[in-house]
Structures are given as C-alpha cells and as structure tokens.
C-alpha cells in the first residue's frame, strides 16, 4: 500500500484479515482500520403458472465477486490528524483516494508490486 502526493510516495501496509492499516507520512505514523468487504449480489426470480392450472416457481441466487469497495480510517497516535480513504480493488490490487482533515489529498495504491 502506498499513498502518493505531488510526486512523493508515502509507504504503508494493510492486513485485510485483521482489518488494520498504517502509513508513514512526513515521518509520522498513521494507523487505523481497513475494511474491504466482498461485493454480494442477490437475484430473485418469480415464474407464473400456466393457463391449465400449473404451478409457479420462485428462485433465489447469491454470489460474491473478486473485488469491491473499501474504506480506511487512519489516525496519528495523538488522534490530532486523520486521513480517510475510499478505494476499489480487484484480485488484490486497487486504487482510491484519501483526504486528510487538513485538506491534503492522496492517491491510494494497493498491491500490484
């Protein structure tokens, strides 16, 4: 995981199993929560009966994909600075945007190298 800002790269890491993330920005450690739930689809179909008195049917299907949208909320140890990130992933790689309460903006890059 990396945060990119005006040609600078700030290193970071995340652990989706424990739901934690961290980044080093200007020598300050930001740490917090990371979530990337898989997308879930739900489909419902209803079939009607025939004129001859046949029976209708109902079908339900669910499925999960290989990626989805996620969220990270990182804070400095004293809680004085906060960065919030929104991103999308696919097969372990992804990108998104992060914004600090101070107005700083970052491009978030996950995986891919």
N, C-alpha and C positions, 0 to 999 in steps of 0.2 A: 504494500500500500504506500502511495506517495501523494503528497499534496504539492501541487505546482502553483507558483505565484510569481508572475512577472519575470519569467526566466530562471527562477530559483526552484530547487527541489527540496522539500522537507520530507525526510524519511518517516515511515510509520509502519505499523503492523496491526493485524487483527486476528482474532480467533473466533470463528463463527460458532464453534462448539461451546465455548464458554461465554460468548456474547460480549467480549471485551475488545477494545481497540486503543491504540495510542499513537501519538505523533510527536516529533520534536520540531518545534518552530522557534527559531531565533534562540536556541539553547534552552528553551522552556518545554518541559514535558506536559503534554495534554493527554488525558486518559479518560475513558468512559465506556459507554455501552455501544454495542454494534448489533444490529439485527438485519437479517436478510431472509425473510420467510419465503418459501417457495410459493409461486402462484398456484392457486387451486381453481379448477373450473368445475362448474356444475351444470349439467344439462338435464332438462325434464321434457319428456315427450308423452303425448296422450293420443291414443288411437280410438276412433269411434267405431261403433257397431255397424253391422250391415243391415239392409232393409229386412232381411229374413230373421232378425232377432239374434244376430251374432253378438259375441262379447267384445267389448273394447279392451284396450290394454294400456298400461302405464309403464314407462321405462325411465330409469334414472341412471345417469352415468357421471362419474367423477374422474378427475385426472390431475396430475401435477406436472409441471414443466421443469425445465432445467435451469431456470433463472427467474429473476423477479426484481422488484424494487426493494431498496433497503434504506436504513436510516442509522446514522451515528451521531452521538452527542458527546463531545469531548470537552473536558474542563481542566484548567490548571489546578495544581494541588491546593491553592488557597480559594479556588472557586471564583476568582475575580475575572477570569476570561473564559469565554465559552465559544465553541465552534460547533455548528450544526451542519450535518451533511445529508444529502439525499442522492441516491445513486441507483443504477440498474446494473444487473450482472447477467452473464450467460456463460455457462461452463467454467466458472471460477474466475473469469475476468470481467471487468466492468469499468464504468466511469460515472462521474457525477459532479456535483458542485457542493462546495462548502462555503458558509458565510459565518464570520465571527460577529459577535455583538458590537464590536468596534467598527464594523463595515468592511473588514478585509475579506477578500474573495479568493477562493482557491479552486483549482480543478482537481478532483479526486481520481486517481488511477488505481485500480485494484487488479492484482495478478498480471499475467501477460509477460512476466520476465522477472 
